Amino acid sequence: MAVSARAEKPDVNQQMCPSRLVLEHVTSRWGVLVLAALLERSYRFSELRRHIGGVSEKMLAQTLQTLERDGFVHRDAKPVIPPRVDYSLTELGTGAAHQVWELARWSERRVVEVEEARVRYDASRREPATNPSQ
């Protein structure tokens, strides 16, 4: 299947730019975590689900399928009984995983500052308590 040549340079700020969908896929909550996990090593589905806390079977399957379709994840189904399917990153996926994993690690390092900023923001938005004695 041939891929059409784009006349214009991709620009994520443009409403119809297809790079927005790619960005959405790799920066979704589960997309980031799947890419990061697969950066470590290949995983079987059940291993990956246990490794990524809180992801449902349905969401993990959808995320893997989306990332596979985009060319980030390789699905290797082995013809054995019981069936064995391993997931790993492609070269393209490895590049994306490094980018989003750095953002995830940054988030871990700065979460305390973000939480403090939220407290300050919320405190500045509260209405002053009314004094019933006045």
DSSP file (Angstrom, degrees, kcal/mol; ACC not computed):
  #  RESIDUE AA STRUCTURE BP1 BP2  ACC     N-H-->O    O-->H-N    N-H-->O    O-->H-N    TCO  KAPPA ALPHA  PHI   PSI    X-CA   Y-CA   Z-CA
    1    1 A M              0   0    0      0, 0.0     2,-0.2     0, 0.0     0, 0.0   0.000 360.0 360.0 360.0 129.5    0.0    0.0    0.0
    2    2 A A        -     0   0    0      1,-0.0     2,-0.5     0, 0.0     0, 0.0  -0.557 360.0-137.8 -83.7 143.7    1.4    3.3   -1.0
    3    3 A V        -     0   0    0     -2,-0.2     2,-0.1     1,-0.0    -1,-0.0  -0.878  26.0-119.0-100.2 130.7    1.6    6.3    1.4
    4    4 A S        -     0   0    0     -2,-0.5     2,-0.3     1,-0.1    -1,-0.0  -0.417  25.4-116.4 -71.4 142.8    0.7    9.6   -0.2
    5    5 A A        -     0   0    0     -2,-0.1     2,-0.4     1,-0.1    -1,-0.1  -0.586  27.4-127.1 -77.4 138.2    3.3   12.3   -0.2
    6    6 A R        -     0   0    0     -2,-0.3    -1,-0.1     1,-0.1     0, 0.0  -0.732  10.8-158.0 -90.0 132.9    2.4   15.3    1.8
    7    7 A A  S    S+     0   0    0     -2,-0.4     2,-0.3     2,-0.1    -1,-0.1   0.814  78.0  53.8 -75.8 -31.4    2.6   18.7    0.1
    8    8 A E  S    S-     0   0    0      1,-0.0     3,-0.1     3,-0.0    -2,-0.0  -0.763  91.5-108.1-108.1 151.4    2.9   20.6    3.3
    9    9 A K        -     0   0    0     -2,-0.3    -2,-0.1     1,-0.1    -1,-0.0  -0.563  48.5-100.1 -70.6 135.1    5.4   20.2    6.1
   10   10 A P        -     0   0    0      0, 0.0     2,-0.4     0, 0.0    -1,-0.1  -0.313  41.8-175.9 -58.1 138.8    3.7   18.7    9.2
   11   11 A D    >   -     0   0    0      3,-0.1     3,-2.5     1,-0.1     6,-0.3  -0.895  19.1-157.1-141.7 106.4    2.8   21.3   11.8
   12   12 A V  T 3  S+     0   0    0     -2,-0.4     5,-0.1     1,-0.3    -1,-0.1   0.690  92.6  64.5 -60.4 -19.0    1.3   20.0   15.1
   13   13 A N  T 3  S+     0   0    0      3,-0.1     2,-0.4    -3,-0.0    -1,-0.3   0.638  83.0  92.6 -79.0 -13.2   -0.3   23.5   15.6
   14   14 A Q  S X  S-     0   0    0     -3,-2.5     3,-1.7     1,-0.1     6,-0.2  -0.676  81.1-130.1 -84.4 134.9   -2.5   23.1   12.6
   15   15 A Q  T 3  S+     0   0    0     -2,-0.4    -1,-0.1     1,-0.3     5,-0.0   0.825 103.4  39.2 -54.0 -40.9   -5.9   21.6   13.3
   16   16 A M  T 3  S+     0   0    0     -5,-0.0    -1,-0.3     4,-0.0    -4,-0.1   0.287  80.8 129.9 -98.4  11.3   -5.8   18.9   10.6
   17   17 A C    X   -     0   0    0     -3,-1.7     3,-1.7    -6,-0.3     4,-0.4  -0.492  54.9-143.5 -68.6 126.6   -2.2   17.9   11.0
   18   18 A P  T >> S+     0   0    0      0, 0.0     4,-1.3     0, 0.0     3,-0.7   0.690  93.6  76.4 -65.8 -16.5   -1.9   14.1   11.3
   19   19 A S  H 3> S+     0   0    0      1,-0.2     4,-2.6     2,-0.2     5,-0.2   0.759  83.0  67.8 -65.8 -21.5    1.0   14.5   13.8
   20   20 A R  H <> S+     0   0    0     -3,-1.7     4,-2.4     2,-0.2    -1,-0.2   0.895  99.5  48.4 -62.9 -39.2   -1.6   15.5   16.4
   21   21 A L  H <> S+     0   0    0     -3,-0.7     4,-2.2    -4,-0.4    -1,-0.2   0.899 110.9  50.1 -69.0 -39.9   -3.0   11.9   16.4
   22   22 A V  H  X S+     0   0    0     -4,-1.3     4,-2.4     2,-0.2     5,-0.2   0.937 111.6  49.2 -60.7 -46.2    0.5   10.5   16.7
   23   23 A L  H  X S+     0   0    0     -4,-2.6     4,-1.9     1,-0.2    -2,-0.2   0.902 109.7  52.0 -59.7 -42.8    1.2   12.8   19.6
   24   24 A E  H  X S+     0   0    0     -4,-2.4     4,-0.7     1,-0.2    -1,-0.2   0.904 110.5  48.5 -60.7 -42.3   -2.1   11.8   21.2
   25   25 A H  H  < S+     0   0    0     -4,-2.2     3,-0.5     1,-0.2    -2,-0.2   0.927 115.8  40.6 -67.0 -45.7   -1.2    8.1   20.9
   26   26 A V  H  < S+     0   0    0     -4,-2.4    -1,-0.2     1,-0.2    -2,-0.2   0.734 119.3  45.2 -79.6 -20.7    2.3    8.3   22.4
   27   27 A T  H  < S+     0   0    0     -4,-1.9    -1,-0.2    -5,-0.2    -2,-0.2   0.382  82.8 115.2-104.9   5.3    1.4   10.8   25.1
   28   28 A S  S  X S-     0   0    0     -4,-0.7     4,-2.7    -3,-0.5     5,-0.3  -0.341  82.5-106.3 -65.5 158.1   -1.8    9.1   26.4
   29   29 A R  H  > S+     0   0    0      1,-0.2     4,-1.6     2,-0.2     5,-0.1   0.930 120.9  35.7 -52.4 -50.8   -1.5    7.8   29.9
   30   30 A W  H  > S+     0   0    0      2,-0.2     4,-2.6     1,-0.2     5,-0.2   0.835 113.2  59.1 -77.5 -31.2   -1.3    4.2   28.8
   31   31 A G  H  > S+     0   0    0      2,-0.2     4,-2.5     1,-0.2     5,-0.2   0.935 107.4  46.5 -60.7 -46.6    0.7    4.9   25.7
   32   32 A V  H  X S+     0   0    0     -4,-2.7     4,-2.6     1,-0.2    -1,-0.2   0.935 114.9  46.6 -60.1 -47.2    3.5    6.5   27.8
   33   33 A L  H  X S+     0   0    0     -4,-1.6     4,-2.2    -5,-0.3    -2,-0.2   0.862 113.0  48.3 -68.9 -36.3    3.5    3.7   30.3
   34   34 A V  H  X S+     0   0    0     -4,-2.6     4,-2.6     2,-0.2     5,-0.2   0.948 113.6  46.9 -66.4 -48.5    3.5    0.9   27.6
   35   35 A L  H  X S+     0   0    0     -4,-2.5     4,-1.0    -5,-0.2    -2,-0.2   0.915 113.2  49.6 -59.6 -42.9    6.3    2.6   25.7
   36   36 A A  H  X S+     0   0    0     -4,-2.6     4,-0.8    -5,-0.2     3,-0.4   0.919 111.5  48.0 -63.5 -44.1    8.3    3.0   28.8
   37   37 A A  H >X S+     0   0    0     -4,-2.2     4,-1.2     1,-0.2     3,-1.1   0.925 110.9  50.3 -62.9 -44.0    7.9   -0.6   29.9
   38   38 A L  H 3< S+     0   0    0     -4,-2.6    51,-0.5     1,-0.3    -1,-0.2   0.673  97.6  68.9 -71.6 -15.1    8.8   -1.9   26.5
   39   39 A L  H 3< S+     0   0    0     -4,-1.0    -1,-0.3    -3,-0.4    -2,-0.2   0.826 100.4  49.7 -67.4 -30.8   11.9    0.2   26.6
   40   40 A E  H << S-     0   0    0     -3,-1.1     2,-0.3    -4,-0.8    -2,-0.2   0.923 130.7 -50.8 -70.9 -46.7   13.2   -2.0   29.4
   41   41 A R     <  -     0   0    0     -4,-1.2    -1,-0.3    46,-0.1     2,-0.2  -0.962  67.7 -66.0-174.7 176.0   12.5   -5.3   27.6
   42   42 A S        -     0   0    0     -2,-0.3     2,-0.3    -3,-0.1    46,-0.2  -0.538  50.9-162.4 -79.7 153.6    9.8   -7.3   25.7
   43   43 A Y  E     -A   87   0A   0     44,-2.1    44,-3.1    -2,-0.2     2,-0.2  -0.963  20.0-125.7-135.2 150.6    6.8   -8.4   27.6
   44   44 A R  E  >  -A   86   0A   0     -2,-0.3     4,-2.7    42,-0.2     5,-0.2  -0.595  43.0-104.1 -82.4 159.8    3.9  -10.9   27.3
   45   45 A F  H  > S+     0   0    0     40,-0.7     4,-2.4     1,-0.2     5,-0.2   0.919 120.0  45.8 -53.8 -51.6    0.5   -9.3   27.6
   46   46 A S  H  > S+     0   0    0      1,-0.2     4,-1.9     2,-0.2    -1,-0.2   0.864 113.1  50.5 -65.6 -35.6   -0.2  -10.5   31.2
   47   47 A E  H  > S+     0   0    0      2,-0.2     4,-2.4     1,-0.2    -1,-0.2   0.926 111.1  49.0 -63.7 -44.6    3.3   -9.5   32.3
   48   48 A L  H  X S+     0   0    0     -4,-2.7     4,-2.2     1,-0.2    -2,-0.2   0.894 109.1  52.6 -63.6 -40.5    2.8   -6.0   30.9
   49   49 A R  H  < S+     0   0    0     -4,-2.4     6,-0.4    -5,-0.2    -1,-0.2   0.902 111.8  45.6 -63.4 -41.2   -0.6   -5.7   32.5
   50   50 A R  H  < S+     0   0    0     -4,-1.9    -2,-0.2     1,-0.2    -1,-0.2   0.879 111.8  52.8 -68.0 -36.9    0.9   -6.5   35.9
   51   51 A H  H  < S+     0   0    0     -4,-2.4     2,-1.0     1,-0.2    -2,-0.2   0.871 105.0  57.6 -66.9 -37.8    3.9   -4.2   35.3
   52   52 A I  S >< S-     0   0    0     -4,-2.2     3,-1.4    -5,-0.2    -1,-0.2  -0.788  90.8-142.0 -98.2  95.0    1.6   -1.2   34.5
   53   53 A G  T 3  S+     0   0    0     -2,-1.0     3,-0.1     1,-0.2    -3,-0.1  -0.276  74.7  14.3 -60.8 134.8   -0.6   -0.8   37.6
   54   54 A G  T 3  S+     0   0    0      1,-0.3     2,-0.4    -5,-0.1    -1,-0.2   0.327  84.6 130.5  90.6  -7.7   -4.2    0.1   37.0
   55   55 A V    <   -     0   0    0     -3,-1.4    -1,-0.3    -6,-0.4     2,-0.1  -0.655  52.3-133.0 -83.7 133.8   -4.6   -0.6   33.3
   56   56 A S     >  -     0   0    0     -2,-0.4     4,-2.5     1,-0.1     5,-0.2  -0.413  20.8-113.7 -78.5 160.3   -7.6   -2.7   32.4
   57   57 A E  H  > S+     0   0    0      1,-0.2     4,-2.3     2,-0.2     5,-0.2   0.905 117.8  50.8 -58.8 -42.3   -7.2   -5.6   30.0
   58   58 A K  H  > S+     0   0    0      2,-0.2     4,-2.4     1,-0.2    -1,-0.2   0.927 111.4  46.0 -63.5 -46.3   -9.4   -3.8   27.4
   59   59 A M  H  > S+     0   0    0      2,-0.2     4,-2.6     1,-0.2    -1,-0.2   0.883 112.7  50.3 -67.0 -37.5   -7.3   -0.5   27.6
   60   60 A L  H  X S+     0   0    0     -4,-2.5     4,-2.8     2,-0.2     5,-0.2   0.928 111.3  48.5 -65.5 -43.7   -4.0   -2.4   27.4
   61   61 A A  H  X S+     0   0    0     -4,-2.3     4,-2.3    -5,-0.2    -2,-0.2   0.922 113.8  46.6 -61.8 -44.0   -5.2   -4.3   24.3
   62   62 A Q  H  X S+     0   0    0     -4,-2.4     4,-2.5     2,-0.2    -2,-0.2   0.908 113.3  48.9 -64.3 -42.1   -6.5   -1.1   22.6
   63   63 A T  H  X S+     0   0    0     -4,-2.6     4,-2.7     2,-0.2     5,-0.2   0.932 112.2  47.5 -64.7 -46.0   -3.2    0.8   23.4
   64   64 A L  H  X S+     0   0    0     -4,-2.8     4,-2.4     1,-0.2    -1,-0.2   0.913 112.6  49.7 -61.5 -42.5   -1.0   -2.0   22.1
   65   65 A Q  H  X S+     0   0    0     -4,-2.3     4,-2.5    -5,-0.2    -1,-0.2   0.916 112.2  47.6 -63.6 -42.6   -3.1   -2.3   19.0
   66   66 A T  H  X S+     0   0    0     -4,-2.5     4,-2.1     2,-0.2    -2,-0.2   0.931 114.0  46.4 -63.0 -46.4   -2.9    1.4   18.4
   67   67 A L  H  <>S+     0   0    0     -4,-2.7     5,-2.8     1,-0.2     6,-1.3   0.843 112.6  50.8 -67.4 -33.1    0.8    1.5   19.0
   68   68 A E  H ><5S+     0   0    0     -4,-2.4     3,-1.2    -5,-0.2    -1,-0.2   0.929 109.5  50.2 -66.9 -44.9    1.3   -1.5   16.7
   69   69 A R  H 3<5S+     0   0    0     -4,-2.5    -2,-0.2     1,-0.3    -1,-0.2   0.872 108.9  52.5 -60.7 -38.1   -0.7    0.2   14.0
   70   70 A D  T 3<5S-     0   0    0     -4,-2.1    -1,-0.3    -5,-0.2    -2,-0.2   0.559 120.1-110.4 -76.7  -7.7    1.4    3.3   14.3
   71   71 A G  T < 5S+     0   0    0     -3,-1.2    22,-0.5    -4,-0.4    21,-0.3   0.640  91.0 107.7  90.7  14.9    4.6    1.3   13.9
   72   72 A F  S   <S+     0   0    0     -5,-2.8    18,-2.3    20,-0.2     2,-0.4   0.765  73.3  47.4 -93.3 -29.6    5.8    1.7   17.5
   73   73 A V  E     -B   89   0A   0     -6,-1.3     2,-0.5    16,-0.2    16,-0.2  -0.915  66.1-149.5-120.7 139.9    5.2   -1.8   18.8
   74   74 A H  E     -B   88   0A   0     14,-3.5    14,-2.0    -2,-0.4     2,-0.6  -0.927  10.4-154.8-106.6 129.4    6.0   -5.2   17.3
   75   75 A R  E     -B   87   0A   0     -2,-0.5     2,-0.7    12,-0.2    12,-0.2  -0.920   7.6-168.1-105.8 119.5    3.6   -8.1   18.1
   76   76 A D  E     -B   86   0A   0     10,-3.2    10,-2.4    -2,-0.6     2,-0.7  -0.880   1.2-169.8-113.5 100.4    5.3  -11.5   17.9
   77   77 A A  E     -B   85   0A   0     -2,-0.7     8,-0.2     8,-0.2    -2,-0.0  -0.807  11.0-152.4 -92.5 117.9    2.7  -14.3   18.0
   78   78 A K  E     -B   84   0A   0      6,-3.6     2,-2.3    -2,-0.7     6,-1.1  -0.756  17.1-126.8 -93.2 133.6    4.5  -17.6   18.4
   79   79 A P        +     0   0    0      0, 0.0     2,-0.3     0, 0.0    -1,-0.1  -0.416  68.1 117.1 -80.3  69.1    2.6  -20.7   17.0
   80   80 A V        -     0   0    0     -2,-2.3     4,-0.1     4,-0.1    -2,-0.0  -0.833  68.4 -85.2-127.6 167.1    2.8  -22.8   20.2
   81   81 A I  S    S+     0   0    0     -2,-0.3     3,-0.0     2,-0.1     0, 0.0  -0.983 118.7  32.3-119.1 123.8    0.2  -24.2   22.6
   82   82 A P  S    S-     0   0    0      0, 0.0    -2,-0.1     0, 0.0    -1,-0.1   0.623 114.7-109.1 -69.6 159.2   -0.7  -22.4   24.7
   83   83 A P        -     0   0    0      0, 0.0     2,-0.4     0, 0.0    -2,-0.1  -0.214  31.9-157.8 -58.0 144.1   -0.3  -19.3   22.4
   84   84 A R  E     - B   0  78A   0     -6,-1.1    -6,-3.6    -4,-0.1     2,-0.5  -0.991  10.6-177.9-128.3 125.4    2.5  -17.0   23.3
   85   85 A V  E     - B   0  77A   0     -2,-0.4   -40,-0.7    -8,-0.2     2,-0.4  -0.988   5.0-168.3-124.8 125.7    2.5  -13.3   22.2
   86   86 A D  E     -AB  44  76A   0    -10,-2.4   -10,-3.2    -2,-0.5     2,-0.4  -0.893   7.0-152.5-112.5 144.3    5.4  -11.0   23.0
   87   87 A Y  E     +AB  43  75A   0    -44,-3.1   -44,-2.1    -2,-0.4     2,-0.3  -0.946  22.9 159.5-116.4 136.2    5.4   -7.3   22.5
   88   88 A S  E     - B   0  74A   0    -14,-2.0   -14,-3.5    -2,-0.4     2,-0.3  -0.918  39.3 -92.9-145.3 170.0    8.5   -5.2   21.9
   89   89 A L  E     - B   0  73A   0    -51,-0.5   -16,-0.2    -2,-0.3     2,-0.1  -0.636  28.4-141.1 -88.3 145.0    9.4   -1.8   20.5
   90   90 A T     >  -     0   0    0    -18,-2.3     4,-2.3    -2,-0.3     5,-0.2  -0.348  39.9 -94.3 -83.7 178.0   10.3   -1.2   16.9
   91   91 A E  H  > S+     0   0    0      2,-0.2     4,-1.8     1,-0.2     5,-0.1   0.925 131.1  48.4 -60.5 -43.6   13.1    1.2   16.0
   92   92 A L  H  > S+     0   0    0    -21,-0.3     4,-2.0     1,-0.2    -1,-0.2   0.909 111.1  50.9 -61.5 -42.5   10.5    4.0   15.7
   93   93 A G  H  > S+     0   0    0    -22,-0.5     4,-2.9     1,-0.2    -1,-0.2   0.851 104.9  56.3 -64.6 -36.0    9.0    3.0   19.0
   94   94 A T  H  X S+     0   0    0     -4,-2.3     4,-2.2     2,-0.2    -1,-0.2   0.915 107.5  48.9 -63.5 -42.5   12.3    3.1   20.7
   95   95 A G  H  X S+     0   0    0     -4,-1.8     4,-1.5     2,-0.2    -2,-0.2   0.927 114.5  44.9 -61.7 -45.0   12.8    6.7   19.7
   96   96 A A  H  X S+     0   0    0     -4,-2.0     4,-2.5     1,-0.2     5,-0.3   0.908 110.8  54.6 -65.1 -41.6    9.3    7.6   20.8
   97   97 A A  H  X S+     0   0    0     -4,-2.9     4,-2.5     1,-0.2     5,-0.2   0.897 105.3  52.3 -61.7 -41.7    9.7    5.7   24.1
   98   98 A H  H  X S+     0   0    0     -4,-2.2     4,-1.5     1,-0.2    -1,-0.2   0.905 111.3  48.4 -60.8 -40.1   12.9    7.6   25.0
   99   99 A Q  H  X S+     0   0    0     -4,-1.5     4,-1.4     1,-0.2    -2,-0.2   0.952 116.7  38.7 -66.7 -50.3   11.2   10.9   24.4
  100  100 A V  H  X S+     0   0    0     -4,-2.5     4,-2.3     1,-0.2    -2,-0.2   0.821 112.2  57.6 -74.2 -29.2    8.1   10.2   26.5
  101  101 A W  H  X S+     0   0    0     -4,-2.5     4,-2.6    -5,-0.3    -1,-0.2   0.880 103.4  53.4 -68.8 -35.8   10.0    8.3   29.2
  102  102 A E  H  X S+     0   0    0     -4,-1.5     4,-2.3    -5,-0.2    -1,-0.2   0.912 109.6  48.7 -63.0 -40.7   12.1   11.4   29.8
  103  103 A L  H  X S+     0   0    0     -4,-1.4     4,-2.3     2,-0.2    -2,-0.2   0.906 111.0  50.5 -63.5 -41.5    9.0   13.4   30.3
  104  104 A A  H  X S+     0   0    0     -4,-2.3     4,-1.9     2,-0.2    -2,-0.2   0.916 111.2  47.8 -63.5 -42.7    7.6   10.8   32.7
  105  105 A R  H  X S+     0   0    0     -4,-2.6     4,-2.3     2,-0.2    -1,-0.2   0.892 109.6  53.2 -65.0 -40.1   10.8   10.8   34.7
  106  106 A W  H  X S+     0   0    0     -4,-2.3     4,-1.8     1,-0.2    -1,-0.2   0.918 107.0  53.2 -58.7 -43.2   10.7   14.7   34.8
  107  107 A S  H  X S+     0   0    0     -4,-2.3     4,-0.8     1,-0.2    -2,-0.2   0.896 108.2  49.9 -59.7 -41.5    7.2   14.4   36.1
  108  108 A E  H >< S+     0   0    0     -4,-1.9     3,-0.6     1,-0.2     4,-0.3   0.919 111.6  48.2 -62.6 -43.6    8.3   12.1   38.9
  109  109 A R  H 3< S+     0   0    0     -4,-2.3    -1,-0.2     1,-0.2    -2,-0.2   0.799 120.5  36.4 -67.9 -28.7   11.2   14.5   39.9
  110  110 A R  H 3X S+     0   0    0     -4,-1.8     4,-2.0    -5,-0.2    -1,-0.2   0.331  81.8 104.7-109.2   6.2    8.9   17.6   39.9
  111  111 A V  H <X S+     0   0    0     -4,-0.8     4,-2.7    -3,-0.6     5,-0.2   0.853  79.3  55.3 -61.1 -36.0    5.6   16.2   41.3
  112  112 A V  H  > S+     0   0    0     -4,-0.3     4,-2.3     1,-0.2    -1,-0.2   0.929 108.8  47.8 -62.9 -43.8    6.2   17.8   44.8
  113  113 A E  H  > S+     0   0    0     -3,-0.2     4,-2.2     2,-0.2    -1,-0.2   0.889 111.9  50.1 -63.4 -39.1    6.6   21.2   43.2
  114  114 A V  H  X S+     0   0    0     -4,-2.0     4,-2.2     2,-0.2    -2,-0.2   0.930 110.3  49.4 -65.4 -44.8    3.5   20.7   41.1
  115  115 A E  H  X S+     0   0    0     -4,-2.7     4,-2.1     1,-0.2    -2,-0.2   0.903 110.9  50.1 -61.8 -40.5    1.5   19.7   44.1
  116  116 A E  H  X S+     0   0    0     -4,-2.3     4,-2.4     1,-0.2    -1,-0.2   0.902 109.2  51.8 -63.4 -40.7    2.7   22.7   46.0
  117  117 A A  H  X S+     0   0    0     -4,-2.2     4,-2.6     1,-0.2    -2,-0.2   0.888 108.0  52.3 -62.9 -38.9    1.7   25.0   43.1
  118  118 A R  H  X S+     0   0    0     -4,-2.2     4,-3.1     2,-0.2     5,-0.2   0.918 108.5  50.1 -62.9 -43.5   -1.8   23.4   43.1
  119  119 A V  H  X S+     0   0    0     -4,-2.1     4,-2.6     2,-0.2    -2,-0.2   0.939 112.6  46.8 -60.8 -46.7   -2.2   24.1   46.9
  120  120 A R  H  X S+     0   0    0     -4,-2.4     4,-2.1     2,-0.2    -2,-0.2   0.921 113.9  48.6 -61.2 -43.6   -1.1   27.8   46.4
  121  121 A Y  H  X S+     0   0    0     -4,-2.6     4,-0.9     1,-0.2    -2,-0.2   0.950 113.0  46.3 -61.5 -50.5   -3.5   28.1   43.4
  122  122 A D  H >X S+     0   0    0     -4,-3.1     4,-0.8     1,-0.2     3,-0.7   0.894 111.9  51.8 -61.4 -40.4   -6.4   26.6   45.2
  123  123 A A  H >< S+     0   0    0     -4,-2.6     3,-0.5     1,-0.2    -1,-0.2   0.873 107.5  52.5 -64.7 -36.6   -5.8   28.8   48.3
  124  124 A S  H 3< S+     0   0    0     -4,-2.1    -1,-0.2     1,-0.2    -2,-0.2   0.682 109.2  50.9 -73.8 -15.4   -5.7   31.9   46.2
  125  125 A R  H << S+     0   0    0     -4,-0.9    -1,-0.2    -3,-0.7    -2,-0.2   0.571  84.9 105.0 -97.5 -11.8   -9.1   31.1   44.6
  126  126 A R  S << S-     0   0    0     -4,-0.8     3,-0.1    -3,-0.5    -3,-0.0  -0.439  75.8-117.5 -71.0 142.0  -11.0   30.4   47.9
  127  127 A E        -     0   0    0     -2,-0.1    -1,-0.1     1,-0.1     3,-0.1  -0.567  37.5-100.4 -75.3 142.3  -13.4   33.1   48.9
  128  128 A P        -     0   0    0      0, 0.0     2,-0.1     0, 0.0    -1,-0.1  -0.334  43.7-101.3 -61.9 144.4  -12.5   34.7   52.2
  129  129 A A        -     0   0    0      1,-0.1     2,-0.2    -3,-0.1    -3,-0.0  -0.425  37.2-121.4 -66.5 137.7  -14.5   33.4   55.1
  130  130 A T        -     0   0    0     -2,-0.1    -1,-0.1    -3,-0.1     3,-0.0  -0.591  17.2-127.9 -81.4 145.3  -17.3   35.7   56.1
  131  131 A N    >   -     0   0    0     -2,-0.2     3,-1.4     1,-0.1    -1,-0.0  -0.832  15.2-162.6 -94.9 110.3  -17.3   37.0   59.7
  132  132 A P  T 3  S+     0   0    0      0, 0.0    -1,-0.1     0, 0.0    -2,-0.0   0.686  83.9  66.8 -68.8 -15.7  -20.7   36.2   61.2
  133  133 A S  T 3         0   0    0      1,-0.2    -2,-0.0    -3,-0.0    -3,-0.0   0.562 360.0 360.0 -82.8  -6.6  -20.2   38.7   64.0
  134  134 A Q    <         0   0    0     -3,-1.4    -1,-0.2     0, 0.0    -3,-0.0   0.461 360.0 360.0 -92.7 360.0  -20.2   41.7   61.7
